[in-house]
Each structure stands twice: as C-alpha cells, then as structure tokens.
C-alpha cells in the first residue's frame, strides 16, 4: 500500500505554525490550531455575479471586480449608468449623452467615457464625459467622431485607440486630447488593457483580426498574435498581465507581456461586454440575448490552504 511520503515525497509533520512556502499537495498538522492542513491549487474560472438592472450590450465602464461602473449600452435608454459593489448593481445618475459602442476607462469614482453611437438620426459622436462617483459631466470632445471604440488608462491619463471611422490614437490628460502614435493595423471593436504609456490592444476589425500591438506612450509595436482571430470583445488588466474575453467567436485569452494563452471560457457566450478589474480578477457584464443582464467574475489560478478540524 502506498504511503503519503511515497506518493508526494513529504512527511506529514507536526508544526506549531504553518510553513511559509508550502508546496502544492503538501500536508501538515498544525498543533496550535489543532488542524490538518493541505496546500491545494484553485483552478482559474469564471463565477456568476449579480445581474445588471437593465440588460444590454455594447456598454462600457471601468473600475475593479468589487467596485465597477457600467454606462451606456444598446438596449433600453442608452443613458443608463450602474455601479457594482462585488455582489449587486445599483442604478446611478445617467449619462448626459446616451450611446453604445463607446469607450470607457478609469474607476468607479473617477471614470471617463468617450465616443460611441447615439442613434440612426445622430450617428457617431465625439462626446466625452467624466464621472465623479455621483454624476456625469461634459468634457472636451474627441478630435473626430468615432464609435466601436477601445481604450485604457485613467480619467486623467486615458488612451483611446481603435474605433470607426476614426481608429487613431488619442491621449487624454484630464482636460484635453492630443494625438498619439498610430496603430500599425487600424481596427475597431477589439480589446485593450494597460495604461496610457504601457498598453496592449488586439483583435477587432471587419475580418476579426488576431493582430496584437503594444504602446509605449509614443508608438505601437507589433507583438505576438492572439491564438484566435476575433472581434467585439473586451479586455482588462495591464500590458504584462491582461485578459481578453467575449467576442465573436467567443474566447478567453490571457497575455503575459509576450504571448497569449487560452484561458477558462465564460459560462455564457457574450459579445460587446463591459469590462473591469485586472488580468487575474476581472469582471464581464452584459451582452446580447441571454447574456444581456448577467455578470461573470474571473479568478486566476492560485494556491490555497485548506483546513480540517481534528476532534
């Protein structure tokens, strides 16, 4: 009969305090806590979160997994804005200009949205608004009308890239927009993550590109491609730890600053979701049809210590 030592290469030791760096699969007895403990691996996965009050797609926002904001969208009044506290969404004050396929960056208390599609009569917009945690206010417009926009950064250091018909790069300093370096491959409806001086953008376009580029604050450089060409998706995180999710076709990929790795799929296929969070703790909400109101929360794979009480 096999023993734990033969299988794992460790003895079950009795200790007064937990080891500082236990190995996956290691078991020990904590004499102080009177517990048997084991180091396990939590698998990366998406879990259900609280539903949006108004289901919609092509909305945009920012923030973290436990303090997010989502505004605009293609169903219901396009002015709607909601805040997420980690478990539920609450209606907030509306946008001044309702639109969908807009860009959004920042946090729940300092957000920025720009561009987007208003309606058939008004078309795309240059409109820009800032959120202070309570209300939205008009700011200086984008240089050119654009929708199907992508961006990243903060309210005072935002980056707009990708878009239609204007796919140019624009940088926002909290007051005004200035031109940045052009993408090597113009596109729209792709995913973007990072900051104004260290961004990554990928996918998008009519034919669902797999191209990926990095921005250093002045110019874009071609990087390694997505594993799957796609469009109509979102991204979150940093240039060296990003996650891209949703879209057509639906897929999830993580980026480590060099290459993309296929990750756990969303439970519900969704296009044009909003995004928030980091590459390891992300939020996806909204989309068409059955995904319109739902929210999913991503947690990266991580080590975890589990305990068993000893009677």
ABEGO torsion letter per residue (X at the ends): XBBAAAAAGBBBBBBABBBABBBBGBBBBBAAAGBBBBBBBBBBBBBBBBBBABBBBGBBBEEBAABBBBBEEABEBAABBBBBAGABBBBBBBBABBBBGBBBBEBAABBBBBEEBABAAAEBBABBBBBAGABBBBBBBBABBBBGBBBBEBAABBBBBEEOABABBBBBAGABBBBBBBBABBBBGBBBBEBAABBBBBEEEAAGBABBBBBAGABBBBBBBBABBBBGBBBBEBAABBBBBEEOBBBBBBBAGABBBBBBBBABBBBGBBBBEBAABBBBBEEBEAAAABBBBBBBBBBBBBBBBBX
